[in-house]
């Protein structure tokens, strides 16, 4: 065993432990300890960052970016070109 590893007692609700038992293998962890250690490191890293981008799944970031592009394109279709706007609307001298 690694010299830096020590046994610690942690108290948690049964429903939280049930989550550990049901998820640790789905995360490709070989032990429950590994899963808990990864979860603590992940959440600690999340709290230490100013931006959650490093911890958001890439799918969510990509979805947000594509949604932003969609909204931009939608706005460009609904806003008339400046050529068609009367000068008094955008502040040009008459």
Secondary structure in CASP SS format (residue, H / E / C, confidence):
PFRMAT SS
TARGET T0000
AUTHOR 0000-0000-0000
METHOD secondary structure of the structure
MODEL  1
X C 1.00
X C 1.00
X C 1.00
X C 1.00
X C 1.00
X C 1.00
X C 1.00
X C 1.00
X C 1.00
X C 1.00
X C 1.00
X C 1.00
X C 1.00
X H 1.00
X H 1.00
X H 1.00
X H 1.00
X H 1.00
X H 1.00
X H 1.00
X H 1.00
X H 1.00
X H 1.00
X C 1.00
X C 1.00
X C 1.00
X C 1.00
X C 1.00
X C 1.00
X C 1.00
X C 1.00
X H 1.00
X H 1.00
X H 1.00
X H 1.00
X H 1.00
X H 1.00
X H 1.00
X H 1.00
X H 1.00
X H 1.00
X H 1.00
X H 1.00
X H 1.00
X H 1.00
X H 1.00
X H 1.00
X H 1.00
X C 1.00
X C 1.00
X C 1.00
X H 1.00
X H 1.00
X H 1.00
X C 1.00
X C 1.00
X C 1.00
X H 1.00
X H 1.00
X H 1.00
X H 1.00
X H 1.00
X H 1.00
X H 1.00
X H 1.00
X H 1.00
X H 1.00
X H 1.00
X H 1.00
X H 1.00
X H 1.00
X H 1.00
X H 1.00
X H 1.00
X H 1.00
X H 1.00
X H 1.00
X H 1.00
X C 1.00
X C 1.00
X C 1.00
X H 1.00
X H 1.00
X H 1.00
X C 1.00
X C 1.00
X C 1.00
X C 1.00
X C 1.00
X C 1.00
X C 1.00
X C 1.00
X C 1.00
X C 1.00
END
